[in-house]
Each structure stands twice: as C-alpha cells, then as structure tokens.
Amino acid sequence: MTSDQMSTSVASIERKAEDILESARKQAGDIISKAKNEAKDIVSCKPPVEDFKKESRNIIEKAKDSAGKAVRDAEDNYSSIKKLAEPKISEVSKRILDIVTGVASI
C-alpha cells in the first residue's frame, strides 16, 4: 500500500468517524429534547385535586357514620345495663335504709 493510498484510507476512516460522531450528537440532542419536553409535561400536569377532595369527603362521611353507629350502640348498651341495674339498686338502697333505720340487721 502506497502512502497516497494510506492517506486516502485514513481520510476515509476519519470521515466515517466524523459521520458517526455527528449522527451520535444528533441522536443525543433528539433524546435530550424529548426528555425536556416530557419533563415539562410532567411538571405542568396538575394532580386530580378534585378526585382527592371527593375521596376525602367519602372517607370523612364513612367515619362519621361509623362513629354515629358506635354512639348509638353504646347508648343502647347503657340503656340495657341501666334497666338491669335499676331494680338491684332499689333493692340495695332499701336494704341499706332498713339497716340504718334499724328495721333490719346485717
């Protein structure tokens, strides 16, 4: 191979390398541009606040319903216990009164 042929081969290889580098730069630029656009879209996207508010209202409503049911159940239990206890309280009170007044002894 002569020096002219070698110079031509080197120049050809250099052109191919430059073409490859230019193509890589262009692809990198396209990728960066696309990534920037996608980032802008993501940043500018607003979260569905109304959906969150609606779900919050539903959760609060369910909690209120549950609390109301718990209160009603507790009141029902209180009433049941009170009905069972009232006659016994009357009996114990009468017994204590009889003992204090001397009508009955221990």
C-alpha positions in Angstrom: 0.0 0.0 0.0 1.4 3.4 -1.0 1.5 6.4 1.2 -1.2 8.0 -1.0 -3.5 5.0 -0.6 -2.8 5.0 3.1 -3.6 8.7 3.4 -6.8 8.1 1.4 -7.8 5.2 3.7 -7.0 7.3 6.9 -9.0 10.2 5.5 -11.9 7.9 4.6 -11.8 6.4 8.1 -11.8 9.9 9.6 -14.8 10.9 7.5 -16.7 7.8 8.7 -15.8 8.5 12.3 -16.9 12.2 11.9 -20.2 11.0 10.4 -20.7 8.5 13.2 -20.0 11.2 15.8 -22.3 13.7 14.1 -25.1 11.1 14.0 -24.5 10.3 17.7 -24.6 14.1 18.6 -27.9 14.4 16.6 -29.4 11.4 18.4 -28.3 12.7 21.8 -29.8 16.1 21.0 -33.1 14.5 20.0 -33.1 12.4 23.2 -32.4 15.4 25.4 -35.0 17.5 23.6 -37.6 14.7 24.0 -36.7 14.2 27.7 -37.0 18.0 28.3 -40.5 18.0 26.7 -41.6 15.0 28.7 -40.3 16.7 31.9 -42.2 19.9 31.1 -45.4 17.8 30.6 -44.9 16.0 33.9 -44.2 19.2 35.8 -47.1 21.1 34.2 -49.5 18.2 34.9 -51.8 19.1 37.8 -52.8 16.3 40.1 -56.5 15.5 40.1 -57.2 17.5 43.3 -61.0 17.2 42.9 -60.7 13.4 43.0 -58.7 13.6 46.2 -61.2 16.0 47.7 -64.1 13.7 46.7 -62.3 10.7 48.3 -61.6 12.7 51.4 -65.3 13.6 51.7 -66.2 9.9 51.3 -63.7 8.9 54.0 -65.0 11.5 56.4 -68.6 10.6 55.7 -67.9 6.9 56.4 -66.0 7.8 59.6 -69.0 10.0 60.8 -71.4 7.1 60.0 -69.2 4.7 61.9 -68.9 7.0 64.9 -72.6 7.6 64.9 -73.3 3.9 64.9 -70.8 3.4 67.7 -72.5 6.1 69.8 -76.0 4.6 69.2 -74.7 1.1 70.1 -73.1 2.5 73.3 -76.4 4.3 74.2 -78.3 1.0 73.6 -75.9 -0.9 75.8 -76.2 1.8 78.5 -80.0 1.6 78.4 -79.9 -2.2 78.7 -77.5 -2.1 81.7 -79.5 0.7 83.3 -82.7 -1.4 83.1 -81.0 -4.4 84.6 -79.3 -2.3 87.4 -82.3 -0.2 88.5 -84.1 -2.9 90.4 -80.9 -4.1 92.1 -80.1 -0.5 93.1 -83.5 -0.1 94.5 -83.2 -3.3 96.5 -79.7 -2.4 97.8 -80.9 1.2 98.7 -83.9 -0.2 100.6 -81.7 -2.8 102.4 -79.2 0.0 103.5 -82.1 2.2 104.6 -83.6 -0.6 106.6 -80.3 -1.3 108.3 -79.7 2.4 109.0 -83.1 2.9 110.5 -82.9 -0.3 112.5 -85.8 -2.1 110.7 -83.4 -4.8 109.6 -80.0 -6.0 110.6 -76.9 -7.3 108.7 
